[in-house]
Amino acid sequence: MLDRLLGRASLKERIAELERERDDAVARMEAEEERRGEAARKRQAAEKRVNELETRVTELEDRLERAEATDDAPPEFRGTETLRPGRRDEVLARLRSVETAPEGALSAFVPDGGAVPEAVASSLDGRVSLVRRAAPTLVYVDDAGLVACALDPPLAPDPFCEWRDGFRVEESWFRPAGRFAFGLARSDTFAVGVYEGDERVDLATVRTDVMDEHDKGGFSQARYERLREEQIDEHLDDCRDVLADLPSDLDRVVLVGERGVVKRLAEYADHTAGSDATGKPTRALDDAFDDFWTATLRLV
């Protein structure tokens, strides 16, 4: 009676009602976080399975190539060499120096997963599987069998296959030329420079504090994943702003870095590639730039 007279009964009822609403909201939130956490676990499991299947496919492709070889033992590269700029230029000069009779030098570019041209297959005979393993790659073979190599260029040309009196070796495939932008994109680090040849003339960087991928601290898995993705989204928005403001007179834009991040920014680039360069933005950009313009020579 006293509670009713003083108005406390209605307040107690309202408090009880709000407490029930609060409990329902907490239950829904916990259920949603559990659902997000389960989705994150399923996604991680799916990514792991994809990696396992890709590895298995590669193994089976290698077994198929060995089975297709005419010899009992599978063919192997006669040698492999990483070509840094100085050594790269020396090797390119040697290839350019080769002179043959008309249609004595075969040059071709075989894209990743693309068919090997018949001229390359017939010239290399049982070693054609090596070209498939090296792709995407340039192939150089002469009709006397003195030269037989695969050389991967930093900037891949369109597929071609031709016989001439010398090898087709274009500077623009291997060396920085003209005026262009080169950028490194990671989930928390971004740097892009404008270059004239191999000289950087302008630079812009973005650094964002993003939660560590493996340390969720006191957060639930679902909330942690959500907050981390939001931070990455904000970081990529800042990266897009920088890319959109690049000069309009550039010959090309090259973007390297974490493949998932680069894929989300690919619309701003003419060429993309993976890179594991890390550290402070400017130093990481320099390392990525040097790695990108490095070629690999394989003797077939």
Solvent accessible surface area in square Angstrom, and as a share of the most:
residue,aa,sasa,rsa
1,M,161,0.72
2,L,111,0.55
3,D,46,0.24
4,R,165,0.60
5,L,131,0.65
6,L,107,0.53
7,G,31,0.30
8,R,99,0.36
9,A,32,0.25
10,S,70,0.45
11,L,111,0.55
12,K,115,0.49
13,E,121,0.54
14,R,118,0.43
15,I,97,0.49
16,A,38,0.29
17,E,67,0.30
18,L,80,0.40
19,E,77,0.34
20,R,146,0.53
21,E,90,0.40
22,R,136,0.50
23,D,74,0.38
24,D,78,0.41
25,A,45,0.35
26,V,62,0.36
27,A,58,0.45
28,R,157,0.57
29,M,107,0.48
30,E,102,0.46
31,A,62,0.48
32,E,65,0.29
33,E,39,0.17
34,E,107,0.48
35,R,135,0.49
36,R,91,0.33
37,G,4,0.03
38,E,68,0.30
39,A,50,0.39
40,A,8,0.06
41,R,111,0.40
42,K,128,0.54
43,R,114,0.42
44,Q,85,0.38
45,A,61,0.47
46,A,55,0.42
47,E,94,0.42
48,K,131,0.55
49,R,133,0.49
50,V,77,0.44
51,N,89,0.46
52,E,78,0.35
53,L,80,0.40
54,E,102,0.46
55,T,77,0.45
56,R,115,0.42
57,V,78,0.45
58,T,73,0.43
59,E,79,0.36
60,L,77,0.38
61,E,92,0.41
62,D,46,0.24
63,R,131,0.48
64,L,104,0.52
65,E,21,0.09
66,R,112,0.41
67,A,83,0.64
68,E,100,0.45
69,A,17,0.13
70,T,112,0.65
71,D,101,0.53
72,D,155,0.80
73,A,69,0.53
74,P,45,0.29
75,P,28,0.18
76,E,108,0.48
77,F,42,0.17
78,R,150,0.55
79,G,26,0.25
80,T,88,0.51
81,E,62,0.28
82,T,81,0.47
83,L,0,0.00
84,R,119,0.43
85,P,57,0.36
86,G,57,0.55
87,R,87,0.32
88,R,9,0.03
89,D,49,0.25
90,E,73,0.33
91,V,13,0.07
92,L,1,0.00
93,A,54,0.42
94,R,142,0.52
95,L,12,0.06
96,R,94,0.34
97,S,79,0.51
98,V,38,0.22
99,E,156,0.70
100,T,39,0.23
101,A,69,0.54
102,P,117,0.74
103,E,120,0.54
104,G,1,0.01
105,A,0,0.00
106,L,0,0.00
107,S,2,0.01
108,A,0,0.00
109,F,7,0.03
110,V,1,0.00
111,P,42,0.26
112,D,110,0.57
113,G,81,0.78
114,G,27,0.26
115,A,93,0.72
116,V,24,0.14
117,P,37,0.23
118,E,131,0.59
119,A,29,0.22
120,V,0,0.00
121,A,27,0.21
122,S,77,0.49
123,S,37,0.24
124,L,0,0.00
125,D,107,0.56
126,G,21,0.21
127,R,87,0.32
128,V,24,0.14
129,S,7,0.05
130,L,1,0.00
131,V,0,0.00
132,R,111,0.41
133,R,104,0.38
134,A,6,0.05
135,A,15,0.12
136,P,62,0.39
137,T,0,0.00
138,L,0,0.00
139,V,0,0.00
140,Y,0,0.00
141,V,6,0.04
142,D,10,0.05
143,D,101,0.52
144,A,73,0.56
145,G,56,0.54
146,L,152,0.76
147,V,32,0.19
148,A,8,0.06
149,C,7,0.04
150,A,0,0.00
151,L,1,0.00
152,D,41,0.21
153,P,15,0.10
154,P,24,0.15
155,L,13,0.06
156,A,54,0.42
157,P,21,0.13
158,D,121,0.63
159,P,88,0.55
160,F,34,0.14
161,C,51,0.30
162,E,49,0.22
163,W,83,0.29
164,R,106,0.39
165,D,87,0.45
166,G,14,0.14
167,F,12,0.05
168,R,61,0.22
169,V,16,0.09
170,E,65,0.29
171,E,73,0.33
172,S,49,0.32
173,W,16,0.05
174,F,0,0.00
175,R,98,0.36
176,P,22,0.14
177,A,40,0.31
178,G,43,0.41
179,R,70,0.25
180,F,0,0.00
181,A,0,0.00
182,F,0,0.00
183,G,0,0.00
184,L,0,0.00
185,A,0,0.00
186,R,45,0.16
187,S,14,0.09
188,D,45,0.23
189,T,5,0.03
190,F,0,0.00
191,A,0,0.00
192,V,3,0.02
193,G,1,0.01
194,V,5,0.03
195,Y,6,0.02
196,E,87,0.39
197,G,20,0.19
198,D,105,0.55
199,E,111,0.50
200,R,79,0.29
201,V,69,0.40
202,D,84,0.43
203,L,66,0.33
204,A,39,0.30
205,T,64,0.37
206,V,21,0.12
207,R,141,0.51
208,T,30,0.17
209,D,134,0.70
210,V,29,0.17
211,M,48,0.21
212,D,86,0.45
213,E,106,0.47
214,H,163,0.73
215,D,94,0.49
216,K,86,0.36
217,G,61,0.59
218,G,88,0.84
219,F,67,0.28
220,S,48,0.31
221,Q,41,0.18
222,A,3,0.02
223,R,109,0.40
224,Y,7,0.03
225,E,28,0.13
226,R,76,0.28
227,L,45,0.23
228,R,34,0.12
229,E,62,0.28
230,E,82,0.37
231,Q,50,0.22
232,I,11,0.06
233,D,56,0.29
234,E,111,0.50
235,H,0,0.00
236,L,0,0.00
237,D,74,0.38
238,D,66,0.34
239,C,0,0.00
240,R,60,0.22
241,D,89,0.46
242,V,33,0.19
243,L,8,0.04
244,A,68,0.53
245,D,121,0.62
246,L,33,0.16
247,P,51,0.32
248,S,123,0.79
249,D,91,0.47
250,L,29,0.14
251,D,88,0.46
252,R,42,0.15
253,V,19,0.11
254,V,0,0.00
255,L,0,0.00
256,V,2,0.01
257,G,1,0.01
258,E,52,0.23
259,R,178,0.65
260,G,51,0.49
261,V,10,0.06
262,V,7,0.04
263,K,161,0.68
264,R,99,0.36
265,L,0,0.00
266,A,40,0.31
267,E,141,0.63
268,Y,68,0.26
269,A,20,0.16
270,D,93,0.48
271,H,62,0.28
272,T,68,0.39
273,A,31,0.24
274,G,28,0.27
275,S,26,0.17
276,D,120,0.62
277,A,9,0.07
278,T,80,0.47
279,G,43,0.41
280,K,155,0.66
281,P,19,0.12
282,T,52,0.30
283,R,160,0.58
284,A,0,0.00
285,L,0,0.00
286,D,52,0.27
287,D,51,0.27
288,A,1,0.01
289,F,20,0.08
290,D,75,0.39
291,D,67,0.35
292,F,26,0.11
293,W,6,0.02
294,T,25,0.15
295,A,0,0.00
296,T,29,0.17
297,L,17,0.08
298,R,56,0.20
299,L,63,0.31
300,V,2,0.01
